Amino acid sequence: MDCKSRLHEKEGTFAGENNPAWKPKVQKECRWCEGLFEVRPSRIDRLHFCGDTCRSNWRSEWASGESSPVWSGGKETLSCEYCEAKFEVKQSGAPSARFCSIRCRADWQSENQSGENSPHWKGGHAKNYGDTWNRHRRIIAEYHDNCQLCGGDGKDVHHIIPYKTFDSDKEANQLTNLVYLCRDCHAKIEVGKKECPRPDALEDILIGVN
């Protein structure tokens, strides 16, 4: 028999009233229904309701809407920029709210932020990069194992200076104007979220190619 068991056998259990720190429960009035409920003295300042139902009812009446301590004035009625329908939004989100639905936002973007209307429009894609493109693209892909921007898995060859700005495909497709990128970096460069890196030194493969 261990020491704890011997002590219990000699003096009895320390649970409940036998515990030296034991204090009887006290009654407290529920803040919602005003009924009495029992609570331990150590928790009397933290418990205010006799149950979950009373707590939910009290919060519904006294801690929601205008009664909430974080009330900011309710909802504001706005007009959708696309369909002109009225919609409500919390005042905290009103400054940035422009559309009544995701569909309206998508339709607006389709009409106003795609193609030539996009703030990142660069003149569109050339359908044909010329006779030297496939050969030089293959050389760049074979020369580099990873994305020249983030070091990730390279997939795409990108023109540093846009193809459309050159008079000839030979000038545009020079190896010094091409970089190897992963799909993620390529997409971010196209929309202006990242700067295009300058090419690595290519002297060892430039001879006899351009």
Contacts in CASP RR format, 6 or more apart in sequence:
PFRMAT RR
TARGET T0000
AUTHOR 0000-0000-0000
METHOD contacts of the structure
MODEL  1
MDCKSRLHEKEGTFAGENNPAWKPKVQKECRWCEGLFEVRPSRIDRLHFC
GDTCRSNWRSEWASGESSPVWSGGKETLSCEYCEAKFEVKQSGAPSARFC
SIRCRADWQSENQSGENSPHWKGGHAKNYGDTWNRHRRIIAEYHDNCQLC
GGDGKDVHHIIPYKTFDSDKEANQLTNLVYLCRDCHAKIEVGKKECPRPD
ALEDILIGVN
1 9 0 8 1.000
8 14 0 8 1.000
12 18 0 8 1.000
14 20 0 8 1.000
16 22 0 8 1.000
23 40 0 8 1.000
23 41 0 8 1.000
23 42 0 8 1.000
25 38 0 8 1.000
25 39 0 8 1.000
25 40 0 8 1.000
25 41 0 8 1.000
26 38 0 8 1.000
26 39 0 8 1.000
26 40 0 8 1.000
26 41 0 8 1.000
26 44 0 8 1.000
27 36 0 8 1.000
27 37 0 8 1.000
27 38 0 8 1.000
27 39 0 8 1.000
28 36 0 8 1.000
28 37 0 8 1.000
28 38 0 8 1.000
28 39 0 8 1.000
28 44 0 8 1.000
28 47 0 8 1.000
28 48 0 8 1.000
29 35 0 8 1.000
29 36 0 8 1.000
30 36 0 8 1.000
30 37 0 8 1.000
30 48 0 8 1.000
30 49 0 8 1.000
30 50 0 8 1.000
30 51 0 8 1.000
30 54 0 8 1.000
31 48 0 8 1.000
31 49 0 8 1.000
31 54 0 8 1.000
31 58 0 8 1.000
32 49 0 8 1.000
32 50 0 8 1.000
32 54 0 8 1.000
32 55 0 8 1.000
32 57 0 8 1.000
32 58 0 8 1.000
33 50 0 8 1.000
33 54 0 8 1.000
35 50 0 8 1.000
36 50 0 8 1.000
37 50 0 8 1.000
37 51 0 8 1.000
39 47 0 8 1.000
48 55 0 8 1.000
49 55 0 8 1.000
49 58 0 8 1.000
61 67 0 8 1.000
63 69 0 8 1.000
65 71 0 8 1.000
65 74 0 8 1.000
66 73 0 8 1.000
66 74 0 8 1.000
72 90 0 8 1.000
72 91 0 8 1.000
72 92 0 8 1.000
73 91 0 8 1.000
74 90 0 8 1.000
74 91 0 8 1.000
75 88 0 8 1.000
75 89 0 8 1.000
75 90 0 8 1.000
75 91 0 8 1.000
76 88 0 8 1.000
76 89 0 8 1.000
76 90 0 8 1.000
76 91 0 8 1.000
76 94 0 8 1.000
77 86 0 8 1.000
77 87 0 8 1.000
77 88 0 8 1.000
78 86 0 8 1.000
78 87 0 8 1.000
78 88 0 8 1.000
78 89 0 8 1.000
78 94 0 8 1.000
78 97 0 8 1.000
79 85 0 8 1.000
79 86 0 8 1.000
79 87 0 8 1.000
80 86 0 8 1.000
80 87 0 8 1.000
80 98 0 8 1.000
80 99 0 8 1.000
80 100 0 8 1.000
80 101 0 8 1.000
80 104 0 8 1.000
81 98 0 8 1.000
81 99 0 8 1.000
81 104 0 8 1.000
81 108 0 8 1.000
82 99 0 8 1.000
82 100 0 8 1.000
82 104 0 8 1.000
82 105 0 8 1.000
82 107 0 8 1.000
82 108 0 8 1.000
83 100 0 8 1.000
83 104 0 8 1.000
85 100 0 8 1.000
86 100 0 8 1.000
87 97 0 8 1.000
87 100 0 8 1.000
87 101 0 8 1.000
89 97 0 8 1.000
98 105 0 8 1.000
98 108 0 8 1.000
99 105 0 8 1.000
99 108 0 8 1.000
111 117 0 8 1.000
113 119 0 8 1.000
115 121 0 8 1.000
115 124 0 8 1.000
116 123 0 8 1.000
120 190 0 8 1.000
120 191 0 8 1.000
120 192 0 8 1.000
122 162 0 8 1.000
122 164 0 8 1.000
122 190 0 8 1.000
123 164 0 8 1.000
124 164 0 8 1.000
126 163 0 8 1.000
126 164 0 8 1.000
129 163 0 8 1.000
129 169 0 8 1.000
129 172 0 8 1.000
129 173 0 8 1.000
130 169 0 8 1.000
130 173 0 8 1.000
131 169 0 8 1.000
132 169 0 8 1.000
132 170 0 8 1.000
132 173 0 8 1.000
133 169 0 8 1.000
133 173 0 8 1.000
136 157 0 8 1.000
136 173 0 8 1.000
136 174 0 8 1.000
136 175 0 8 1.000
136 178 0 8 1.000
136 209 0 8 1.000
137 157 0 8 1.000
137 178 0 8 1.000
139 175 0 8 1.000
139 205 0 8 1.000
139 209 0 8 1.000
140 157 0 8 1.000
140 175 0 8 1.000
140 178 0 8 1.000
140 179 0 8 1.000
140 180 0 8 1.000
141 157 0 8 1.000
141 180 0 8 1.000
143 180 0 8 1.000
143 202 0 8 1.000
143 205 0 8 1.000
144 154 0 8 1.000
144 180 0 8 1.000
144 200 0 8 1.000
145 154 0 8 1.000
146 152 0 8 1.000
146 153 0 8 1.000
146 154 0 8 1.000
146 180 0 8 1.000
146 182 0 8 1.000
147 153 0 8 1.000
147 154 0 8 1.000
147 180 0 8 1.000
147 181 0 8 1.000
147 182 0 8 1.000
147 185 0 8 1.000
148 179 0 8 1.000
148 180 0 8 1.000
148 181 0 8 1.000
148 197 0 8 1.000
148 199 0 8 1.000
148 200 0 8 1.000
149 179 0 8 1.000
149 181 0 8 1.000
149 182 0 8 1.000
149 185 0 8 1.000
149 189 0 8 1.000
149 194 0 8 1.000
149 196 0 8 1.000
149 197 0 8 1.000
150 182 0 8 1.000
150 184 0 8 1.000
150 185 0 8 1.000
151 182 0 8 1.000
152 182 0 8 1.000
153 182 0 8 1.000
154 180 0 8 1.000
154 181 0 8 1.000
154 182 0 8 1.000
154 183 0 8 1.000
155 181 0 8 1.000
155 182 0 8 1.000
155 183 0 8 1.000
155 186 0 8 1.000
156 180 0 8 1.000
156 181 0 8 1.000
156 182 0 8 1.000
156 183 0 8 1.000
156 186 0 8 1.000
157 178 0 8 1.000
157 179 0 8 1.000
157 180 0 8 1.000
157 181 0 8 1.000
158 178 0 8 1.000
158 179 0 8 1.000
158 180 0 8 1.000
158 181 0 8 1.000
158 186 0 8 1.000
158 189 0 8 1.000
158 196 0 8 1.000
159 172 0 8 1.000
159 173 0 8 1.000
159 177 0 8 1.000
159 178 0 8 1.000
160 177 0 8 1.000
160 178 0 8 1.000
160 179 0 8 1.000
160 196 0 8 1.000
160 198 0 8 1.000
160 199 0 8 1.000
161 172 0 8 1.000
161 177 0 8 1.000
163 169 0 8 1.000
163 172 0 8 1.000
163 173 0 8 1.000
165 172 0 8 1.000
166 172 0 8 1.000
170 210 0 8 1.000
171 177 0 8 1.000
174 210 0 8 1.000
175 199 0 8 1.000
175 202 0 8 1.000
175 205 0 8 1.000
175 206 0 8 1.000
175 209 0 8 1.000
175 210 0 8 1.000
176 199 0 8 1.000
176 202 0 8 1.000
176 206 0 8 1.000
177 199 0 8 1.000
178 199 0 8 1.000
179 196 0 8 1.000
179 197 0 8 1.000
179 198 0 8 1.000
179 199 0 8 1.000
181 189 0 8 1.000
185 194 0 8 1.000
188 194 0 8 1.000
189 195 0 8 1.000
189 196 0 8 1.000
END
